[in-house]
Every structure is written in structure tokens, then in C-alpha cells.
Amino acid sequence: MRGLAVASSLPPAAASRRRPFASPSSGREAVSQCWRYELSQDRSLVGSLRIGHSQGSLHRHRPTNLLRQAAAISVEKDEVNTYLPKGDMWSVHKFGGTCMGTPQRIQSVADIVLGDSSERKLIIVSAMSKVTDMMYNLVHKAQSRDDSYTITLEEVFEKHMAAAKDLLDGEDLARFLSQLHSDVSNLRAMLRAIYIAGHVTESFSDFVVGHGELWSAQMLSYAIKKSGAPCSWMDTREVLVVKPSGSNHVDPDYLESEKRLQKWFSRQPAEIIVATGFIASTTDNIPTTLKRDGSDFSAAIIGSFVRARQVTIWTDVDGVFSADPRKVSEAVILSTLSYQEAWEMSYFGANVLHPRTIIPVMKDNIPIVIRNMFNISAPGTMICKQPANENGDLDACVKSFATIDNLALVNVEGTGMAGVPGTASIIFSAVKDVGANVIMISQASSEHSVCFAVPEKEVAAVSTALHVRFREALAAGRLSKVEVINGCSILAAVGLRMASTPGVSAILFDALAKANINVRAIAQGCSEYNITVVLKQEDCVRALRAAHSRFFLSKTTLAVGIIGPGLIGGTLLNQLKDQAALLKENLNIDLRVMGIIGSSTMLLSDTGIDLTQWKELLRKEAEPADLANFVCHLSDNHVFPNKVLVDCTADTNVASHYYDWLKKGIHVITPNKKANSGPLDRYLKLRTLQRASYTHYFYEATVGAGLPIISTLRGLLETGDKILRVEGIFSGTLSYIFNNFEGRRTFSDVVAEAKEAGYTEPDPRDDLSGTDVARKVIILARESSLKLELSDIPVKSLVPEALTSCSSADEFMQKLPSFDEDWARQRSDAEAAGEVLRYVGVVDAVNKKGQVELRRYKRDHPFAQLSGSDNIIAFTTSRYKEQPLIVRGPGAGAEVTAGGVFCDILRLASYLGAPS
């Protein structure tokens, strides 16, 4: 066995001062020759597993502490002969396990290093990909007396041997393989001892695990030297000294470590130094590690020692994202971050850097750059003192969003807490005693309650401890409850400029409210670097996306479900297709049609239907229509926070679901008149729900297709005007018929022409009955605060009584000419008086009634000036009493109706945060 009296894989200069030991026999015989166990009463291996040595042989009679003698890192006391230069001539690079994962990638790392024009370079490397996990697995298996640890060790050996043979050649390859054989032999003996004892200390484990970095550092240094550049490799256990600072944490001894680096450099003053990440030594020269994200920490520490120009962390992503790209597909790469922003993001779970990594470089203002080794053209993200504000607007003050899942909220509440000193101390002392980690704290200024978030796996112990600690207070009623709310997540908005920018919190909470997200707790420090909210875990992704969209870090995305892909719905889909790219580019609006449902089939998508071929997809990939499943598909999609159902049918059954959809937080847009003209109690219930929530219900196209009739009426009322009368030609079909019923033309010919042109319903009686106009009148009456039922509106039908019983539209059209004389007589009477016939609807707000009838108007009246299928509506109000406010334009046709629905969709997007 090669001696455990020195650290494995020492650098050549150090290795030359130590003599290897002879290899022992294998198995139990080797252990009997080499190891003596002195098991203490607690059967711990700490201080009990000892090994003695002399020149070239092992003895059982001179025990010394294994870690001090067998795995200690000697610190030479040589005089400093070469000064360690400091400053911008140094650049520090750190390459993680993914970057070092294969021999090809190691060569790519060498090429990046050689391509750096800096005068001096210090390279920090992690173990090859997966090797650290394999080494931990080795220790675990040996401790568990699992014989397969030997197989895993052989796999580790083979992985590195194969990489070296692919990467190196000649003397360098021979030297590395010799060291690798020696190290693995030492590890085999140590793991055998752990196997027999069934126990391992943290120091033993750290010693074993650290070999991955030693081997990768040596391979990279040889690869760089192979290109002709002088290079040395550093075992950072000779340089970095750390002290334990709590559970699974260490603090560097900066002063001692910097001294040791100076001494190391005096012996090996290379221009390129490859150093091991992750590993270090204790003040007693016992091998240890820097724990989680240790390689990044190593790079920052050493970068601060040499006052480097910058520290570059090479990874497999293009930089730091504004949100987790797995949850927000539109997350963007941030060009810059401040140290504080990166710190906050790291704490809240963003995959940036561990907060400790930032500490060493902050004091010297050394920037850290996150770059992608596999996309060198990407500039990455620079983390520095305080980046300049690129655009200075409100939205730029929030840089990113991060989340933490699987949390529980603990609420301690009671009137006896108010004004009582020490209550918070007692609470958090109890939490500390059970070793729980408090993620966030929030307390009302009344001191009536304190709530805090802890990991869900720790909340049971916390709850038990608090009930024990406050047993008397709970029994006496001074505390009312210790409540646990499971299934929580934290959403944090992070940005340095939030501290000096008013309105950030308002925008955040407005975005969450509009996405129908309920916030359970809030916290914000006086530094205002972050605003933290606690919410249901099931709402977390939706909340993240809503907040991210609202601050213009991504598109305002609407998940759209289209019900009824007929004439109006199909036209709307085509309009959406034509405008999609323009809306994204100019208005930051991303409309995703997630589903289309007709009377018999439906088409669903998780990311958005390709609208360039929606008809073909609906024909080829559709499934049987199921409205409930269609709605669930939209509502259960947590990727997109804002969802809207667009009902393009005239179906009463579909309209009956609006209330339930709004209650689920789904917005509703429709040209369907059935809901707003149906039973009054249902209408009032629907509007009450809509007004009480942030869920929107838009229906501009129910009256006048694309004309702004509803919005005009609302604008008048909301600005304090009083509606006296609304009168108009509300039917584009009937407008066309009476505009063309002139001269010698018969009424039946004009109706047939309108039917042929597509202005009428398949059965023209649906238009001539006046019911459609009555529905529009009742909608406007209710908007004007009149509580009327549809049955309260008297309607003068244009269908002759004798023809109401016709069994088909064809039969009706065949018999209609027999009534042409009656219509001709009415027209002649009107013309004789200088008037025209018009079919109108009237809302009489003063007398609280409405009516639909055929009326005569003078030829100079605005209603007589129409052409084609135009609608016209006159608003007589307190302000517009002498001369009514007129709205006029096309009121029928698929294009204008679909356009009206499209306008409502864009209005919704504007309400949800898109620029207007």
C-alpha cells in the first residue's frame, strides 16, 4: 500500500519530499498488517483508527492519529523567495464538473485557458461530471458494509484512466497513471478499513471525496503543458485553511490562507496555475471541503487573494436568467447583476451562485462573470458592484424572480403577545432547538401575530416544540393558536433599485391579483432588495409567470380557448394568426390558442396551436368534444397565468357556464347575447361576481358587432352622465333589408338577396322576428341599470302571423311573396309623407322601459341616411340632450364581429399589463 502518511496526488514538488510505502497484501490480511482498531465505548472511529509508519514500512506499535499523519497536508516553512504579484494581470476561471465531464471537454477547457490573453491565469476545476457523487457513494457503501464499493472504485479508476489515455500521451500520461494507481491503492485500503469498522468520520469522507478534484486538476495541467505553455497545478489543501462555522458550513481563514498561497507561489511561480476546487484543510491541517458549491467559493477566495481582474464561472447555461426557464419559457438572460441582487437570488433558490461565493470578491469589487462553455459567443452575466441603469424605467428596477417550494407557514397568534417583550425570542429559540431553518418572517405591527416559513419536512417538529413551549399560554388563552399551513411556496422579486422606486410593490400585487393569486404573507426588508410573498404552492408557477410578465421581462401571455370555430370563431382564428407576430413585436402580447372546441370535436395543445394550420389540425388530430375537459385543460395549465375563454357561439348552454368559469379565475369574452339577456337573477349574479374579482368579462360584440356601443355607454355613465334614451338600428340584417327596400323592389326579393349575401341567419325568421334586437335592447337597458326581463320588452315581429308555422326556411321563403303588397303599401305611405321605414330598438331610461318596433323617420333623420348593413345608435343624455351622441358603422358580418371580439382580447391584455 502506498503510504497514507501523505496526501494523495500531491504536486510534484511536494511529492518528491515523501517516500511511497510498499503495497500490502489484499483483503483481511492487509488490514491485519496495516491497521489497529481501538474502539472506544461509543464505538466511534474518531481518534481510534490509527496507523503507524516508518521508512517504507507499516508498524502496529507506534500509533499516531491517521488524519494528522496519514492524510495531513504539510505546510512547508520555506522562506518566501518569489513575490506573489497581484492585480489586473490575473484572470481567474472556474470550470464545473459538466465542463470537465469528458476528455474532449477538458481539452476544450485547455483551449479556453490558452485563448485568454491575460498575463497570468488561475484555473479552478471541479471533479469530472458525476465523480463527486460516485466518491460519496463509495464511502456510503463501505460504511454500510456493501461489498460493491470495490466495483464503484474500479469504475472511478477506469473513468479517469480512459480519460487520461484519450487526452494525454508520453511521459505525462505515464506520470498521471502512476499517480492514479497509487491513489486508488490508498483509497482501497482506507475504504476496506471503513468497511470493517462500519463507520466513517466526516474528515475521512472529505479526504476520499476530494480525490476527484485532484485528478481533474492534474489532467488539465498536463493538457495545457502539452500545448507548450508552462503550467503548474496546485493542491488547494496546501493553501486554503478553513474553520467550521456550524452545520455543514466553514469559514475561510483569509489571513493564513493568503500567507500559504504566497509560500506556495514562491516555490512554483507559474504563469498558469490549475488549482483544485472544493477541497481545503482545517487549521490542524486535516483535509476537508468547502461544502456545497465549494468550487465556486474556491475561485472567489483565490481570486480575492490575487486581486484578479475578474472571476469567470464557466457552466452550461448562457448566464443568469430573470426566472427559472423551466417555469417561465420567456425568461431572459440578464446582462448584469449587482452583488446584492445575486445574493438575494441565490438565497431564494435561483441557480446563480451560493451567497458565500460573493463575499470574497465584494470587498475588492472583483466582478464575477457567468458564461457558457458550450456557447462561447454568449457574453454571459456580469455580477459586479452596481451596474448602470440601462433604461431607467420603473420596470427595470426588478431584475429577477425566484421561488422556493415545499414550505409550510407557521402562524403564532394571540392577543397576549401584544407588547410582551421576548415572545419572538421564545418562538425562534424553540425553532432553533429543533434545528429548523426559518426562510422568512412576517409580523404585524400590532404584534398580535408572528408567522414564518420553514421547510415542510421540518414543520412537524417546529409545531410540536411550539405547542410544548407555549402550553401554559395556550391553556390560559394568552395565545389563541399555533397554526400550520402546509403546501406553501415563496415568490421573491429581486432588484437593487426597488429601494428608491415608488410603486414596485403596487405593480407586483396588482399582477398577482389580476392572475387571481391570493397572497398569504408578505415580507420586505428595509433595504428593499427583495419583496417576498407566501402563496399556495399550486399557484406558484402561475404567480411567477404573472409577475414576470407584468414587469416586461417577458410577453404578456394569454392562454386562449376558442369555443365555436364556425363563421365568427373561424374568422377570429384567422385574424389572430395574421396579427400574432406583430402583437409580440410591438405590444409584448403573446396570444396562445390552447384549444379549439366545436359541437363534435376539439383540439388541445399544451403550448399553443399552430394557427397557420388550425383547420387541418382540427380535422386530423381532434378528439371528441367535451366542454368540461376542454375547460380543465385550460384552467389546469399552470405555465400560463392568464386564461381566457372566447365563446363564439349563440348557445344558451355554453353561456350558462360563464359564472363557474369566472369563479375559477378564467376570463370570459363573447359575442353571445344569451347570458346578458337571459334571466335577470343570473345576469345580476354574473355581474356581481365579475365586479368583485379581478376576473374580466367582456362582451362588446354582443351589441353592434365591432362598434364601441357598450364601451361608449359605460364611459358616459362612469363619467357621471345620465342616460335618458338609447335608440338605434341594432340589426345589420334588418338595416340592409330596409336600406334596400326602395323603388319598385319587393320585400321578398330584398330578403332573398340578404339571405343569399349571408346577412341573415339560415332561417330569415330568426332576424325578422325581432328577438335578436330585443336581446340587444335588454343588454343596453341592464347596462343603464334598468332591471328588466326579456319578456318586459314588447317586440313587433316582421314575420307575418300566417308564416310563423312554416316547417322550414324554404317554405317560408316560398310563401313570403304573398305579403309583398302589404309591405309595398307601408312603404308608399311612408314615402308620401317624406319618410322611410326603419326597424329600431329603444331603451327609455326615464320611464324604465324598452321596445322593439318598425318606425318611420324623416329623410333628413340620421337613421334615414344609412346604407348597406350599417348600424346606428343615438345616445340621448343629460349632456347630449339637444343633439344625441351618434355611433354608426357596420353592424353585421363575420369580419367586424370577430374584430370586436379581438378588440376585447387586446383590452384584456392591456388590463393584465400589456402596454396600451
Secondary structure, DSSP 8 states (H G I E B T S, - for coil): ---TTS-TT--HHHHTTS-------SHHHHHHHH-EE---TT---TTTEEEEEETTEEEEEEEEEHHHHTS----------S----STTEEEEEE-TTTTSSHHHHHHHHHHHHH---SEEEEEE--STTHHHHHHHHHHHHHTT-TTHHHHHHHHHHHHHHHHHHH--HHHHHHHHHHHHHHHHHHHHHHHHHHHHT---HHHHHHHHTHHHHHHHHHHHHHHHHTT---EEE-GGGT-EEEE-STT-EEE-HHHHHHHHHHHHHH---SEEEEESSEEEETT--EEE--TTHHHHHHHHHHHHTT-S-EEEEESSSS-BSS-TTT-TT--B-SEEEHHHHHHHHHTT-SS--HHHHHHHHTTT--EEEEETT-TTS--EEEES----SS--GGGG--EEEEEEEEEEEEEE-GGGTT-TTHHHHHHHHHHHTT----EEEE-TT-SEEEEEEEGGGHHHHHHHHHHHTHHHHHHTSS-EEEEEEEEEEEEEE-GGGGG-TTHHHHHHHHHHHTT--EEEEEE-TT-SEEEEEEEGGGHHHHHHHHHHHTTSS-EEEEEEEE--SHHHHHHHHHHHHHHHHHHHHH-EEEEEEEEE-SSEEEE-SS---GGGHHHHHHHS-EE--HHHHHHHHHT--S-SEEEEEE-S--HHHHTTHHHHHHTT-EEE----TTTTS-HHHHHHHHHHHHHSS--EE-GGGTTTTS-HHHHHHHHHHTT--EEEEEEE--HHHHHHHHH--TT--HHHHHHHHHHTT-S-SSTHHHHTSHHHHHHHHHHHHHTT----GGGS-B---S-GGGTT-SSHHHHHHHGGGGHHHHHHHHHHHHHTTEEEEEEEEEETTTTEEEEEEEEEETTSGGGG--TTEEEEEEEESSSSSS-EEEEEE--SHHHHHHHHHHHHHHHHHHTT---
